[in-house]
């Protein structure tokens, strides 16, 4: 059976959504119903109606989704128009607004954007702690507050206990440091543009005039601040297209709220609701199982998926003795389907699970069977904090005007440069429109800093300049390794890792990553290296500085691993928006799906809202499958070092698998009967229907 694909023309509901231009529109897009197709066709319709490309904004949640949307728009409206469209994530749009008008909020155009690890460092300083776990708890709490639109005052007034009161006070000091550093975090990229539009009538009028029609994808995943930003951009005109699915709202744990879908009809009484129910992805058995599960949730809007691709194979439920047995059965299934003939690739398979730890045993069994795989959503090597630290130094050697790299390098490891010193430096650099590094050596900086602080900064600057000089002349693997190891020793980086971790074992593992990174750079500086295809060759000698300049390119090439023919192991959250011909849902047991954390009372039923979100997660998992779906349960499962009896998830009974098998599509049953009759007629002497 070939994979279902959307038709060349739009179906009736899709066409209605595309041609509704007069007011607000909510497209309730079921899984696999062609929502991206609707968005790009609506962009084309808006252009036909007279809008300029730059007057249309299409907002989604990931860079990958935005890139796909732009490519599909390019194929439909042409490269010139597609280039001018504002297709972006919420965060990218926020950056654009702040680069343009951030000075109205006191931000210079070259403000720095702190990543998660940068934020952790600032929070440690703001809270006066060296404990990474404590700083992460503050980080999580502050992020949730910001996603609710709360500042430090609002957070303190809503703090539920003493720990939250402390976090709110840390938030206040954290915000002061961000302002002094001329820096923002990822949550600010939504909150500050909203603040700009709410408080500055001139900026509000500018951006509302800029975007005459806004399309928001995955609206069910918006948090309170993103929803308010959408409203502020739309203004009283109220012309927008929101596309989403209440049955796929699975990010409540990070601030997304399904209440935004409830608010749309209240905030926009003229809202046009259009449901996309025809599925172009999955077979009938899979869709009936999905519909049966999600029917147990209260409904905001009525919707039921269907397709024209017949029943297909029944959904299979398998009981496994243990996690190891489950992984062995997954491997056997992959091998059997590939051996059965047809063009079945490794990339056609996905194993989906609720928690990251479930991947380990699947990795072991796939490696043993020599089956290639990738862990979707797993941490990239270059996303590790210790590697980011070193990359910040290398970025600064290549581009001294890189302010985020400067902030990270100047404070990692600590060298007596505190937040007050950086605040004064940031204020000076902002006043003179210069980078932080360039400001170090300005003669007039001495008027803004105490002698000791100035000396610490300029010592750091001289160290960077010296390292840059040596990196330019250190060529070949041996020289590069000696330079980098000597430099790490000089700055005391290994001790820094041990000081910053609660576990000596974890600190040692991070130092091992650093040594691997040094070897990685040294190999690229010259000498014998191994080619990606396995052959060896004599590489051209390069300097450390030249290799540092290529790191961004090497990272982009590493991203191409996503395109390889490999089995996908993925959490259900990371699988949203994706699809595979053959899917296995693993560990569908009580305690895993629905999930219970260690902090949950094991003897108490989970709150209804939690159960409903976990059920939506099950629904998302089911609807990732195109041709076959296997649901696996464990008779025994591990809990730490112990083993406990496994109880099948309540969601399995809700799938009504026997009903899905018995109540097939009549057209499919008729086709099977006709095929059987034709096969009998082709055999001489075979009994006809009457003798059967």
C-alpha positions in Angstrom: 0.0 0.0 0.0 1.4 3.4 -0.9 1.5 6.2 1.6 -1.7 8.4 1.5 -1.0 11.9 0.2 -3.3 15.0 0.0 -5.0 15.5 -3.4 -3.8 18.1 -5.8 -7.1 20.0 -5.2 -8.4 21.2 -1.9 -11.3 19.4 -0.2 -14.4 21.3 0.7 -13.4 22.2 4.2 -9.8 23.2 3.2 -11.2 25.3 0.4 -13.6 27.1 2.8 -10.7 27.8 5.1 -8.6 29.2 2.3 -11.2 31.5 1.0 -12.5 33.0 4.3 -10.7 36.4 4.3 -13.3 38.7 5.9 -12.6 38.1 9.6 -11.2 35.9 12.3 -11.0 32.2 11.4 -10.2 29.1 13.5 -9.2 26.1 11.4 -9.6 23.0 13.6 -7.0 20.8 11.9 -7.1 17.1 12.9 -3.9 15.1 12.7 -2.8 14.5 9.1 -5.6 16.7 7.7 -3.3 18.9 5.6 -3.1 22.0 7.8 0.2 23.3 6.3 -1.4 22.9 2.8 -4.2 25.1 4.0 -1.8 27.7 5.4 0.3 28.0 2.2 -2.8 28.1 -0.1 -4.3 30.8 2.1 -1.1 32.8 1.7 -1.5 32.5 -2.1 -5.2 33.5 -1.8 -4.2 36.6 0.3 -1.7 37.6 -2.4 -4.4 37.2 -5.0 -6.7 39.5 -2.9 -4.1 42.3 -3.1 -1.9 42.0 0.0 1.8 42.4 -0.4 4.0 39.5 0.7 5.5 41.5 3.5 2.0 42.2 4.9 1.5 38.5 5.7 2.9 36.9 8.8 2.9 33.1 9.3 3.9 32.1 12.8 4.8 28.6 14.0 6.7 27.0 16.8 9.9 25.5 15.4 12.5 26.6 12.9 12.0 23.3 11.0 8.3 23.9 10.6 8.9 27.5 9.5 11.5 26.4 6.9 9.1 23.7 5.5 6.3 26.3 5.3 8.5 28.8 3.5 9.6 26.1 1.0 6.0 25.0 0.3 5.0 28.7 -0.1 7.9 29.2 -2.5 6.7 26.3 -4.7 3.2 27.8 -4.8 3.8 31.6 -5.0 7.3 31.8 -6.4 10.7 32.6 -4.8 10.4 36.4 -4.9 7.1 36.5 -3.0 8.1 33.8 -0.6 11.3 35.7 0.3 9.3 38.7 1.5 6.8 36.7 3.6 7.2 37.0 7.4 7.4 33.2 8.0 9.0 32.6 11.4 8.7 31.3 14.9 7.2 33.4 17.7 10.8 33.9 19.0 12.2 34.9 15.6 9.4 37.4 15.2 10.2 38.7 18.7 13.9 39.2 17.8 12.9 41.1 14.7 10.6 43.4 16.6 13.2 44.1 19.4 16.1 44.6 16.9 13.9 47.2 15.3 12.2 48.9 18.2 13.9 47.6 21.4 15.5 51.0 22.0 12.0 52.1 23.1 12.4 49.6 26.0 16.0 50.6 26.7 17.7 47.8 24.6 20.5 48.6 22.2 20.0 46.9 18.7 22.9 44.6 19.4 21.5 43.2 22.6 22.6 39.7 23.6 20.3 36.6 23.6 21.2 34.3 26.5 20.8 30.5 26.0 19.7 28.2 28.8 23.2 27.7 30.2 24.0 31.4 30.1 20.8 32.0 32.1 21.9 29.4 34.6 25.1 31.2 35.2 23.4 34.6 35.8 20.9 32.9 38.1 23.7 31.4 40.2 25.1 34.8 40.6 21.8 36.5 41.3 20.8 33.9 43.9 24.2 33.5 45.4 24.5 29.8 45.0 26.9 27.3 43.4 24.3 24.5 43.3 23.3 23.8 39.7 20.1 22.0 40.8 18.9 25.0 42.8 19.6 27.4 39.9 17.7 25.1 37.5 14.6 25.1 39.8 14.7 28.9 39.8 15.1 28.9 36.1 12.1 26.7 35.6 9.9 28.8 38.0 10.9 32.1 36.4 10.3 30.8 32.9 6.8 29.6 33.9 6.0 33.0 35.5 7.2 34.9 32.4 5.1 32.6 30.2 2.1 33.7 32.3 3.0 37.4 31.7 4.2 38.0 35.3 7.1 40.2 36.3 9.0 39.8 39.7 6.2 41.8 41.5 3.5 39.6 40.1 5.5 36.4 40.8 6.0 37.4 44.4 2.4 38.2 44.9 1.4 34.7 43.5 4.2 32.7 45.2 2.6 29.7 46.9 5.2 28.9 49.4 8.6 30.0 50.9 10.6 28.5 48.0 8.6 30.4 45.4 9.0 33.6 47.5 12.8 33.1 47.3 12.6 32.4 43.5 10.6 35.6 43.0 13.3 37.6 44.8 16.0 35.9 42.7 13.9 36.8 39.6 14.0 40.5 40.6 17.8 40.4 40.8 18.0 38.4 37.7 16.0 40.9 35.7 18.3 43.7 37.0 21.3 41.9 35.7 19.7 41.2 32.3 19.0 44.9 32.0 22.5 45.9 33.0 24.0 43.3 30.6 21.8 44.5 27.7 20.7 40.9 27.4 17.4 39.0 27.1 16.5 35.3 27.6 14.2 33.3 25.3 11.1 34.1 27.3 11.8 37.8 26.9 11.7 37.4 23.1 7.9 37.0 23.6 7.3 39.1 26.7 9.2 42.2 25.7 7.5 42.6 22.2 4.2 42.3 24.0 5.2 44.9 26.5 6.3 47.1 23.5 2.9 46.9 21.8 0.9 47.4 25.0 2.9 50.4 26.2 3.9 52.2 23.0 1.0 53.4 20.8 3.4 54.4 18.0 5.1 51.0 17.9 1.7 49.2 18.1 0.3 51.2 15.1 3.5 50.4 13.1 3.4 46.6 13.6 -0.4 46.3 13.2 -0.1 48.2 9.9 2.9 46.0 8.9 0.9 42.8 9.2 -2.5 42.9 7.5 -3.1 39.2 8.0 -1.6 36.9 10.6 -1.6 33.1 10.4 -0.8 31.2 13.6 0.0 27.5 13.3 -0.4 25.1 16.3 -2.4 27.7 18.2 -3.2 25.1 20.9 0.5 25.2 21.9 0.5 28.9 22.7 1.1 30.1 26.2 -0.7 33.1 27.8 1.9 35.6 26.6 2.0 34.3 23.0 -1.7 34.5 22.8 -1.7 38.1 24.0 1.0 39.0 21.5 -1.1 37.5 18.7 -4.0 39.7 19.9 -1.9 42.8 20.2 -0.6 42.3 16.6 -4.1 41.7 15.2 -5.6 44.7 17.0 -9.2 45.7 16.7 -9.3 44.7 13.1 -9.3 41.1 14.2 -8.3 39.6 10.9 -6.3 36.4 11.4 -6.3 32.6 10.8 -5.5 30.4 13.7 -4.8 26.7 13.0 -4.8 24.1 15.7 -6.2 21.0 17.3 -7.5 20.8 20.9 -6.8 17.0 20.7 -3.1 17.6 20.3 -2.5 20.1 23.1 0.4 18.3 24.9 2.6 21.0 26.3 0.9 22.2 29.4 4.0 21.4 31.4 5.9 24.2 29.7 3.2 26.8 30.0 1.0 26.1 26.9 -2.7 26.3 27.7 -5.7 24.9 25.9 -7.7 27.7 27.5 -6.5 29.9 24.6 -8.7 27.9 22.2 -11.6 28.4 24.6 -10.9 32.1 24.6 -10.9 32.6 20.8 -14.7 32.4 20.4 -15.1 34.7 23.5 -12.6 37.3 22.3 -13.8 37.2 18.7 -17.5 36.5 18.5 -17.4 36.7 14.7 -14.9 33.8 14.7 -15.5 31.3 11.8 -14.9 27.7 12.8 -13.9 25.2 10.1 -13.0 21.6 11.0 -10.6 19.6 8.9 -11.6 15.9 9.5 -10.4 14.1 6.4 -7.1 12.4 7.2 -4.4 11.9 4.5 -2.0 9.9 6.6 -3.5 6.9 8.3 -5.6 3.9 7.6 -9.1 3.2 9.0 -8.1 0.9 11.9 -5.6 3.5 13.2 -8.0 6.4 13.0 -10.8 4.5 14.7 -8.4 3.7 17.6 -7.4 7.4 17.8 -11.0 8.6 17.7 -12.0 6.1 20.4 -9.3 7.2 22.8 -9.8 10.9 22.5 -13.6 10.6 22.8 -13.0 10.1 26.5 -11.8 13.7 26.8 -14.3 16.6 27.2 -14.7 18.3 23.8 -14.1 22.0 23.0 -15.1 21.4 19.4 -16.6 18.3 17.8 -14.3 16.5 15.3 -13.8 12.9 14.1 -11.0 11.8 11.8 -11.7 9.6 8.7 -9.9 8.7 5.6 -10.5 7.1 2.2 -7.7 4.6 2.4 -9.6 1.6 3.8 -9.0 -0.3 7.0 -5.5 -1.4 6.4 -3.9 -3.8 9.0 -5.5 -4.0 12.4 -3.8 -2.3 15.3 -1.8 -5.0 17.1 -1.5 -5.2 20.9 1.5 -7.2 22.3 2.3 -8.2 25.8 6.0 -8.3 26.7 7.6 -9.9 29.7 10.1 -7.0 30.3 11.8 -4.0 28.7 14.4 -6.3 27.1 11.7 -8.6 25.6 9.9 -5.5 24.3 13.0 -4.2 22.6 13.8 -7.7 21.1 10.3 -7.8 19.6 10.7 -4.4 18.1 13.9 -5.4 16.5 12.3 -8.7 15.2 9.4 -6.7 13.7 11.8 -4.4 11.9 13.7 -7.3 10.5 10.6 -9.2 9.5 9.0 -6.4 7.6 12.2 -5.6 5.8 12.7 -9.2 4.8 9.1 -9.6 3.5 10.0 -7.7 0.4 9.0 -4.3 -1.0 10.9 -1.1 -0.6 10.9 -1.0 3.2 13.6 1.2 4.7 14.9 1.6 8.2 13.7 5.2 8.1 10.1 3.8 7.8 10.2 2.7 11.5 9.7 4.6 14.7 9.6 3.5 18.3 7.8 6.1 20.5 7.8 6.2 24.3 6.7 8.5 27.1 10.0 9.0 29.0 13.6 9.4 27.8 15.0 6.6 29.9 13.0 4.1 27.8 15.3 4.6 24.9 18.3 2.9 26.5 17.3 -0.8 26.1 16.1 -0.1 22.5 19.5 1.4 21.7 21.3 -1.7 23.1 19.2 -4.2 21.1 19.4 -2.2 17.8 23.1 -1.9 18.1 23.4 -5.6 18.8 21.4 -6.3 15.6 23.5 -3.7 13.7 20.4 -1.6 12.9 21.1 2.1 12.5 19.1 4.4 14.6 18.9 8.0 16.0 17.4 9.3 19.2 15.1 12.2 18.2 15.3 15.0 20.6 18.5 13.7 22.3 21.0 16.2 23.4 23.5 17.2 20.7 27.2 17.0 21.6 27.5 20.7 20.9 24.6 21.5 23.2 26.5 20.3 26.3 27.3 23.2 28.6 31.0 22.5 28.7 31.3 22.4 24.9 29.3 25.7 24.7 31.8 27.2 27.2 34.7 26.4 24.9 32.8 27.4 21.8 32.2 30.8 23.3 35.9 31.3 23.7 36.5 30.2 20.1 33.7 32.4 18.8 35.3 35.4 20.6 38.6 34.6 19.0 37.0 34.7 15.6 34.7 37.7 16.2 35.6 39.9 19.2 32.3 41.8 18.7 30.2 38.7 19.7 28.7 40.0 22.9 27.0 36.8 24.1 30.3 34.9 23.6 32.1 37.7 25.6 29.7 37.4 28.5 30.1 33.6 28.7 33.8 33.6 28.3 34.4 36.4 30.7 32.5 34.6 33.5 33.5 31.0 32.7 35.5 30.2 34.8 35.0 33.0 37.3 37.8 35.5 37.3 36.7 38.3 39.5 34.4 39.9 36.9 31.0 40.3 38.6 27.6 41.5 37.5 28.2 45.0 38.6 31.4 45.3 36.5 29.6 43.8 33.5 26.7 46.1 34.1 29.0 49.2 34.0 30.7 47.8 30.9 27.4 47.2 29.2 26.2 50.6 30.0 29.4 52.2 28.7 29.3 50.0 25.5 25.6 50.9 24.9 26.3 54.6 25.3 29.2 54.6 22.8 27.5 52.0 20.4 30.4 49.6 20.6 30.9 45.9 21.5 31.8 44.9 25.0 35.2 43.7 23.9 36.1 46.9 22.1 34.9 48.9 25.1 37.5 47.2 27.3 40.4 49.2 25.9 38.7 52.6 25.7 40.7 55.1 27.7 37.5 56.7 29.1 36.3 53.4 30.5 38.4 54.1 33.6 35.9 56.9 34.5 33.1 54.3 34.8 34.9 51.5 36.7 37.0 51.0 39.8 40.7 50.3 39.2 40.4 46.6 40.3 37.4 45.9 38.1 39.1 47.6 35.1 42.2 45.6 35.7 40.2 42.3 35.8 38.5 43.2 32.5 41.7 44.3 30.7 43.5 41.1 31.9 40.8 39.1 30.4 41.0 41.1 27.2 44.8 40.6 27.0 44.3 36.9 27.6 41.8 36.7 24.7 44.2 38.6 22.4 47.1 36.4 23.4 45.1 33.2 22.8 44.0 34.5 19.4 47.6 35.2 18.5 48.7 31.7 19.5 45.7 30.1 17.9 46.6 31.7 14.6 50.1 30.2 14.7 49.3 26.8 16.3 49.0 24.5 13.3 48.9 20.7 13.1 47.3 18.3 15.6 50.2 18.2 18.2 50.5 22.0 18.4 46.7 22.5 18.6 46.3 19.9 21.4 49.2 21.4 23.4 47.8 24.9 23.0 44.3 24.0 24.1 45.3 21.7 27.0 47.7 24.4 28.2 45.1 27.1 28.0 42.5 25.0 29.8 45.0 24.4 32.6 45.8 28.1 32.8 42.2 29.1 33.2 41.5 26.2 35.7 38.7 24.8 33.7 38.8 21.3 35.1 38.6 22.6 38.6 35.7 24.9 37.5 33.7 21.8 36.4 34.3 20.1 39.8 33.3 23.3 41.6 30.1 23.6 39.6 28.8 20.0 40.0 27.2 18.3 43.0 28.6 15.0 41.7 32.3 14.2 41.2 31.3 11.5 38.7 29.3 14.0 36.6 32.2 16.5 36.7 34.6 13.9 35.5 32.3 12.9 32.7 32.1 16.6 31.6 35.9 16.9 31.7 36.0 13.8 29.5 33.8 15.6 27.0 36.2 18.5 27.0 39.1 16.3 26.2 37.2 14.7 23.4 36.4 18.2 22.0 40.1 19.1 22.2 40.9 15.9 20.2 38.1 16.8 17.7 39.7 20.2 17.0 43.3 18.8 16.9 42.3 16.2 14.3 40.9 19.0 12.1 44.1 21.0 12.5 46.1 18.3 10.6 47.8 15.0 10.7 46.2 11.5 10.3 42.4 11.7 10.5 39.7 9.3 9.6 37.4 10.2 6.7 33.7 9.8 7.1 33.6 6.8 4.8 36.3 5.0 6.8 39.4 5.6 4.7 42.4 7.5 6.0 44.2 10.4 4.4 46.8 13.0 5.1 44.9 16.2 6.0 46.1 19.7 5.2 47.4 21.4 8.2 45.3 24.2 9.7 45.6 26.6 12.6 43.3 26.4 15.6 41.8 29.8 14.5 41.0 28.5 11.1 39.2 25.5 12.6 37.3 27.8 15.0 36.0 29.7 11.9 34.5 26.5 10.5 32.7 25.2 13.6 29.3 26.7 12.5 29.6 25.0 9.1 30.5 21.6 10.7 27.5 21.9 13.0 25.2 22.5 10.0 26.6 19.5 8.2 26.1 17.4 11.4 22.4 18.3 11.3 22.1 16.4 8.0 22.1 13.2 10.1 18.4 13.7 10.3 18.1 12.8 6.6 19.8 9.3 7.0 18.0 6.0 6.6 17.7 5.1 10.3 15.2 3.9 12.8 13.8 6.7 14.9 13.6 6.4 18.7 11.6 9.3 20.1 9.6 10.6 23.0 5.9 11.2 22.1 6.4 14.9 22.7 9.3 15.1 20.2 7.3 13.0 17.7 4.5 15.5 17.3 4.2 16.8 13.7 6.0 13.7 12.3 4.8 10.5 10.8 6.2 7.1 9.8 4.7 4.1 7.9 5.4 1.7 10.9 5.1 2.8 14.5 5.5 1.0 17.8 4.2 2.7 21.0 6.3 1.2 23.7 5.7 0.8 27.5 2.0 1.7 27.3 1.5 1.0 31.1 0.0 2.8 34.0 2.8 4.9 35.5 4.4 5.5 32.1 1.4 6.5 30.0 -0.3 8.2 31.8 3.0 9.2 33.4 3.6 9.4 37.2 6.7 11.2 38.4 8.5 10.4 41.6 6.8 13.4 43.3 3.3 12.1 42.5 1.4 10.2 45.2 1.4 6.7 43.9 -1.8 5.8 45.8 -3.8 8.8 44.5 -5.5 9.2 41.2 -3.9 11.8 38.9 -5.9 15.1 38.5 -8.3 15.0 35.6 -6.4 17.7 33.7 -3.2 15.6 33.8 -5.1 12.5 32.6 -6.6 14.5 29.8 -3.3 15.8 28.6 -1.7 12.3 28.8 -4.7 11.0 26.8 -4.0 13.6 24.1 -0.4 12.4 24.1 -1.6 8.9 23.5 -3.7 10.2 20.6 -0.7 12.0 19.1 1.3 8.8 19.3 -1.4 6.7 17.6 -1.8 9.3 14.8 1.9 9.2 13.9 1.4 5.8 12.2 0.5 5.6 8.5 0.3 1.9 7.7 0.9 -0.2 10.8 0.7 0.4 14.5 1.8 -1.9 17.4 1.0 -1.0 21.0 3.3 -2.7 23.5 2.7 -3.3 27.2 5.0 -4.7 29.9 4.1 -7.6 32.3 6.9 -6.5 34.5 8.7 -3.2 34.5 11.7 -1.7 36.2 11.3 1.0 38.9 14.9 2.1 39.7 16.7 -1.2 40.7 13.5 -3.0 41.5 11.0 -4.8 39.3 7.2 -4.4 39.7 4.2 -5.9 38.0 3.1 -4.0 34.9 -0.5 -2.8 34.6 -1.7 -2.0 31.0 -2.6 1.6 30.5 -6.2 2.6 30.7 -5.8 4.0 27.3 -5.5 0.6 25.7 -9.1 -0.4 26.7 -10.2 3.0 25.5 -8.8 2.2 22.0 -11.6 -0.4 21.6 -9.3 -2.5 19.4 -11.8 -5.3 18.9 -14.4 -2.9 17.7 -11.8 -1.4 15.4 -11.3 -4.8 13.9 -14.9 -6.0 13.8 -16.5 -2.8 12.5 -14.4 -2.3 9.4 -15.2 -0.1 6.4 -18.0 -1.9 4.4 -16.2 -1.0 1.2 -13.1 -2.7 2.4 -14.9 -5.9 3.4 -16.7 -6.0 0.1 -13.4 -5.6 -1.8 -11.9 -8.5 0.3 -14.9 -10.7 -0.5 -14.7 -10.0 -4.2 -11.0 -10.7 -4.2 -11.6 -14.1 -2.4 -14.3 -15.0 -4.9 -12.1 -14.1 -7.9 -9.3 -16.3 -6.4 -11.7 -19.2 -6.0 -13.0 -18.8 -9.6 -9.4 -19.0 -10.9 -8.8 -22.4 -9.4 -10.3 -25.3 -11.5 -12.9 -27.3 -9.5 -13.0 -24.9 -6.6 -16.3 -24.6 -4.8 -18.3 -21.4 -5.5 -19.9 -19.2 -2.9 -22.9 -21.6 -2.6 -20.6 -24.4 -1.6 -18.4 -22.4 0.7 
